[in-house]
Amino acid sequence: MKRWFLSILIVFLMVSASSCAIFPFSQEPPAQPVFAPPSHPSNDPAGLPVPVEAPAVQPSPKVDPAPAEPEQPKAASGYDWYFRRNNQHTTPGAPAETAGWLKNHQAFYVLPNNTNRIYLTFDCGYELGYTPAILDTLKKHDVKAAFFITGQYIKTRPDLVLRMHQEGHLVCNHTWNHPDMSTLTAAQIEQELRQLEEAYQKLTGVSLDPYLRPPMGRYSEFSLAQTDRLGYSTVFWSLAFKDWDPNQQPGAEVSYREVMNNIHPGAVILLHAVSQSNTQALDKLLTDLKAQGYDLALFS
């Protein structure tokens, strides 16, 4: 009996020792990896969880640079002033395509009236020695004229500019540098006019008369609008001829006939002060124009 009990006890002890070797009490089973459940349904075919990506960094808002100042608009294609002569002493025709521009922008080439008033004008880009004689003749006949001067003229002959002013003539703007006005920007047009204004104000203490003659008769709707904006009337002409080339002067008799054959009420007569022919013809011209009843007046 004792021998049977010992045998059972020995077998029990052997089994207990074997179990302790496989799972020691001090050791836990190895941990399994743990995945956080996906925040959205997985598209992975194996059903594995999808790693959560870090949120994308939002770029800073794009700030556009301040807009640049707009460029001054340039003029459209330019035009050359012209008129259509007639020998009937009536107002000559002018470019039909620009008639509205003249009306809208304070420009003119005649000044129609119910009298025989006419307007004598001289362009003075530079001096060849004839202007003193022209001024003497005008004074003799008590006639006032409009002189359109440039920067070159006022710089080189301020004495004559002063005399024009002191003797009651209009002294008007022919620009500082004598450019083609139809090619200029608004800023350039303003510079051309203002620079001459400043020089004249400094010389005489008074303002230029507010009339502009575009050099070479070149203009556009844009240039007329800018001239108007700056306070000027643009003055073209209804009577002129080729007198501007000192080396190809037509002679006093031709100058006289050109004016007398084409004169009409309201005429704006363009003469160049560099012309010897005009200077020599002027005395007879003024005498005979008055004899025919014409009144030589100033713009008003």
C-alpha positions, 0 to 999 in steps of 0.5 A, spaced: 500 500 500 505 504 501 509 502 495 503 504 491 502 511 494 509 513 493 509 511 486 503 516 485 506 521 488 512 521 484 508 521 478 505 527 480 511 531 482 514 529 475 508 532 471 508 539 475 515 540 474 514 539 466 509 544 466 513 550 470 518 549 465 514 551 459 510 557 462 514 560 468 510 564 472 514 570 472 514 571 464 508 573 460 506 571 453 510 575 448 506 581 446 503 582 439 503 588 435 497 593 436 495 597 430 490 603 431 484 602 427 484 606 420 480 612 420 477 611 414 475 604 410 481 601 408 482 600 400 488 595 401 486 588 398 489 584 404 485 588 409 491 591 413 490 597 416 493 604 412 498 608 416 495 615 417 498 620 413 500 627 416 496 633 414 499 637 408 502 643 410 498 649 407 502 654 403 501 661 405 496 665 401 500 668 395 500 676 395 500 679 388 505 685 387 502 692 387 500 693 380 505 698 376 503 705 374 499 704 367 503 707 361 501 713 358 497 711 352 500 713 346 497 717 340 494 713 334 497 714 327 498 721 326 495 726 320 498 731 316 494 738 316 491 740 310 486 744 306 483 745 300 484 751 296 479 755 292 480 762 288 473 764 290 475 767 297 471 763 301 473 758 307 477 752 304 475 745 305 479 741 311 479 734 312 472 731 313 475 725 317 477 730 323 472 735 323 469 732 329 475 732 333 476 739 332 470 741 335 470 736 341 478 739 343 478 746 342 481 746 335 480 751 329 483 753 322 478 758 321 474 763 325 468 764 321 464 771 323 460 776 320 465 781 318 472 781 314 476 779 320 482 775 319 488 773 323 496 773 321 500 768 325 508 767 324 511 760 326 518 762 329 522 755 330 529 759 330 531 766 328 535 768 321 534 776 322 528 777 319 523 778 325 525 785 327 523 788 320 517 784 321 515 787 328 517 794 325 512 793 319 507 790 324 508 796 328 507 801 322 501 798 320 498 798 327 497 790 326 497 785 331 499 778 330 500 771 333 507 768 334 508 761 335 515 760 338 519 754 340 524 753 346 530 754 341 527 761 339 526 763 347 533 761 349 537 764 343 532 770 342 529 772 348 530 780 346 525 778 340 520 774 345 520 780 350 519 785 344 513 781 341 510 781 348 511 788 349 508 791 343 502 787 344 502 781 340 500 774 342 506 769 344 504 762 343 506 755 344 510 751 338 513 746 343 520 746 346 523 741 342 518 741 335 517 734 335 511 730 331 506 731 337 502 725 334 508 720 336 508 723 344 505 720 350 501 724 354 507 725 359 511 727 353 506 732 351 505 736 357 513 736 358 513 740 351 508 745 353 510 746 360 517 747 359 516 753 354 511 756 359 516 756 365 521 759 360 516 764 358 514 766 365 521 767 367 522 771 362 516 776 362 513 775 368 506 773 365 503 766 362 504 764 355 497 765 351 493 759 351 494 757 343 498 751 340 500 750 333 503 743 332 510 742 329 509 741 322 502 740 322 502 733 325 497 731 330 492 725 332 485 725 336 489 723 342 494 729 341 488 734 340 485 731 346 491 732 351 492 739 348 485 741 350 486 738 357 492 742 358 488 748 357 490 750 350 486 751 343 490 748 337 491 753 331 491 750 324 491 754 318 486 756 312 492 759 308 499 757 307 504 756 302 511 753 301 515 759 305 519 755 310 525 753 306 530 759 307 534 756 301 528 756 296 525 762 297 519 764 292 520 771 292 516 777 295 511 777 289 509 770 289 508 771 297 504 777 296 500 773 290 499 767 295 496 771 300 491 776 296 489 770 291 487 766 297 484 770 302 477 769 305 473 772 311 476 768 318 482 766 315 488 764 319 494 766 315 500 762 316 507 765 315 514 763 317 519 768 320 525 765 317 522 767 310 526 773 306 520 773 301 514 774 306 518 780 310 519 783 303 512 782 301 509 784 308 508 792 307 504 791 301 500 785 303 498 789 310 496 795 305 492 792 300 489 787 305 486 793 309 484 797 302 480 791 301 476 791 307 479 786 311 481 787 319 487 784 322 485 781 329 487 777 334 484 770 337 479 771 342 
